[in-house]
Amino acid sequence: MIPFISLYFVSSLWIANCQKIIRVNSYDSLVSSLANGADVRYFFNISMCMGSSTTTKQDIPVFGGDVKMFVASKNSDMDTGETIFSQARYIDDKTIDLNEEIQTIWIINDTALIFWGRPGFFVNNTADIDGMYCNWTRGEGNIWIKKHTDEKQLTSFKEIHTVLTSGGEVRWVANLAGCKCPPAPDDCNDASIGDTIKDFKIMTDGSISFSTSMTFYLPLSVQYVRLITFGHIYENNTANFMVSYLDPTTWKDEENDMIQCPIAPGPSVVGANFFYH
């Protein structure tokens, strides 16, 4: 039997951890949280969503995780905001056939469009794509922010370099407001893209180089897209990002965007923001 004091300790720890989880209830709050480098978690049981009766039970995914790479835009007078992220894993249903499963989550205000399928080794199979609409603000899916007691914004190249070379992970968010997107003469649009630096390289000029990627389903084109971001952080407290959209089958460039940002010197929703959790 577990001693009473141990049960009390475990219960207290569970309550303390639960107090750090905050449910997100609106699209604006979600975008704001992502733009500020929050650790965002999600869980979807698609059987709770609209129209799930049209899909066989074994095909309905139940999945969750943390938002890794994302692209997000705010609602405006001209456009409806969208946030995109995905989850991919290799599967072993048939050990002789290498395959992976991809869930793509498009969030538009209170609607989450969930697409799932198995694209095959060459990421070119779209024949088995299924999709579902979920109202995530009404409990047809959950999104949370996980608070960390040691959260800190890193406001200089030196701080970022110190954390990375000491074994820490750095969350980055390029909030395009305040950045430049050459060759366009004007500023970038008011969107955000971000992920966590898991691996990096110190270049000969002292800059920090990293990359990140995700593969997601694009319903209008009925195809998968591979999105890769190449990042460089410089000693003069600036950061550059090249965002490439690739055909996942041929790896042909569909589009390349260059983003040039100052490192935000403090709490800000513009420029390149870096966070240590």
N, C-alpha and C positions, 0 to 999 in steps of 0.2 A: 504493500500500500504506500502511495506517495504521501509523505508527511504533509500536514496541513500548511505549514509555513511555505513549502514548495509550491503547493497549489495556489496559495495567496500570491507568491512571487510571480508565477506564470500568469495568473489572472491579471495582476497589476501591469505586467509587461505587455500583455495583449491589449489592455485598455489604453495604455500609453501609446502603443503603436497605432491603434485605431484612431486616436485623437489626431494623428498626423495625416490621416487620409481625409481629403475634402472632396466631396462630390461636385462635379461641374454640372451646372444646370442650364447653361445658355451658350449659344454659339459665340457671342462676343466674349464671354468669359474664357472659353476654350482658346480662341485665337490670342487673346491677351496673355493667357498663361503660357502658351507655346512661345510667343514673342519674348517673354521674360525668362525663358530658359527653364521652365518648370519641368519636373519629372512627372509626366502624364501617363497614366495607366488606363487600360480599357478591358471590358469583358462583354462579349455578345453571345447570347443563346438565341440563335436565329429562329428557333421554334416559337419564340415569344412574339415574333414580328408579323406584320401584315402579309397575308398571302402564303404563309408557310405551309398551309394545308395542300398546296399544289406541288410540294416537293416531298419526295419519299423520306421517311424518317432517317434512314441511314445516310442520306446525302446532306442533311442539315448540320452545318458546323456549329460547334460550341467552342469558342476560343477566346483567348485573352493574352495580354502582355503589356509591354511598355512601348510608347511611341518612340521609334528610333528616328529614321529620317522622315521628314515631313515637308510639305509645301502648303502654305496657308495664305489666304487673302482675306481682307476685311470686307464686310458689307459696305457699300457706298451708294450714292444716289444713282450711279451709272451701272453698277454691276452687283450681282449677288456673290457674296464670299463663298469660297470653297476651301476645304482642308483635305489633303490627301495623304494617306500613309498606308503601308502594307505590311503583311506578315508572310514570310515564306519559310518553308522547311522541307528538307528531303524526307521522303516517305519510303517505307519498306514493305508495302503490301505485297509486292512481288520482287523478291530479292534479285531476280535476273533482269528486271527492267528498272533502270535508274530513272526516277521521276521526282518531282517536287510538287508541293501544294502551295498555292498562293491565294491569300485573302487580300482583296483590295478594299479599303474603306474610304469612301468619298462622303464627307460630311458637309451638308448644305443647310445651314440654320438648324432646325430641329430634326432634319431627316438624315439618316445614315444609309447610304447605298452600299450594300455589301455584295461584292462579287467574289466567287470562289471557283477554282478550277485547277486542273492538273495540266500544265502547259507542255509537258514532255521535255526531254533532254535539250532540245533545240528551242524551247520556249516559243513554239509556233502552233501549238494545238489550242484552238479556241472553240472546238466543237462541243466541249462538255461544260462550258461556262454556265453557272447558275447565278441568280441575283435575287436580292430581297431588299425591300424598303423597311427601315426600322425607325421609329420615333424614339430616339435615345433620351430625349428630355422627359418622356413619359414612362421610362423604365424599360423600354425595349432595347436594352443595352445600357451599360454604365461607363462613365468616364470619370476618373478621379485625378486629383493632384496629390502626390505623395510629398509631404514636407520633410525636409532634412534639417536636423538641428545645426549642422555645420555648413549650411549653404553660404556661399560667398561669390560675389561677382569679381572677376579678374579684370582689371582695368588697364593692364599694360603688357607688352610683350614679355617683360622680365617675369611678371607673376605667372603668366601662362607657361613659360619655359620652366620655371621652378616646379610647378605642380606636375607637369608632364614628366620631367626628368627625375621626379621623386616617386613615380609610380602611380600618380593620381589620374583620374579620368576627367576630361574637360568637356562640358556641354557647350556647343556653339550655336548661335542663331544669327544669321545675317538678316537684319531688318532693313529692307531695301530703301526705305525712306532715309534720306541722308547719304545714300551711296550713289555712285556713278555707274552707268551701264553703257560703256562705249560699244559701238561708235555713235550711239544716240546722243544728241547734244544735251538733252534734258536729264533730269534725275530719273531713277528707276521708278517702277510703280510701287504701290504701298502693299507689298507682300513680304512674307518671311519664309526662309528655308533654314533647316537646322538638323543637327544630329549630335552624336557624341564622338569625340576623337578617341578611338580605340588603339590605333597604331599610328606612328608618325616617324618622320625622318628629319634629321637636322642636315640642311643643305650646306654646301661649301661657303655660301654667303651668310651663313648663320640663321637663315630663315627656317621656319618649321613647316614641313610639307605633310599633308595628309589627304586621304580620299575617303569617300563614302558612297553608297549606292543603294538603290532599291528598284525592284521590278514591280510594275503595277499594271492593271488592266485598264485600257482606255475604251470605254463602251462605244463612243461615237465612231471610232475608227475600227472597232471590233479587232483589237490587237493588243498585245502586251508591249510595254515600253520599258526600256532600261534607262534609268536616270542616274547619272554619275556626277558627283561634285568633287572637284579638285581644289583644295584649299592651301593657301600659303599665308603665313603670319610673319610679318617683318619687324625688325628691330626699331623701325621708326613709328611703331604703333599703328600700322595699317594692316589690312588683310584683303587678299584677293581671292575670289572664288570663280572658277569656270564651271558652269553647269551644262552638261552635255546630255541631250536626249538621243538615244540610240535605238535602232532596230535590234531587238535582242537576238534575232536569228542571224543577221548578217554583220552586226556591229557597225553598220553604216551610220554616220552622223546624220541625224535629222535636223538638229538645231544645236547651236552653241551660244551660250550667253556668258558674257564677262561681267563680273560685279566687283567694284573697287570700293572698299569701305574704310573709314577710320575705326579704330577700336574705341568703343564707347567708354568715356572716362568715368562713368557712374551709371546709376539706374536710368535706363533710357530705352525707348522702343525704336531707335534709329541706329544705323551703323552696325558694326560687328560686335556682338555681345558674347562674352565668354563667362562660364559659370563652373564652379567647383562644388559638387554635392558631397 
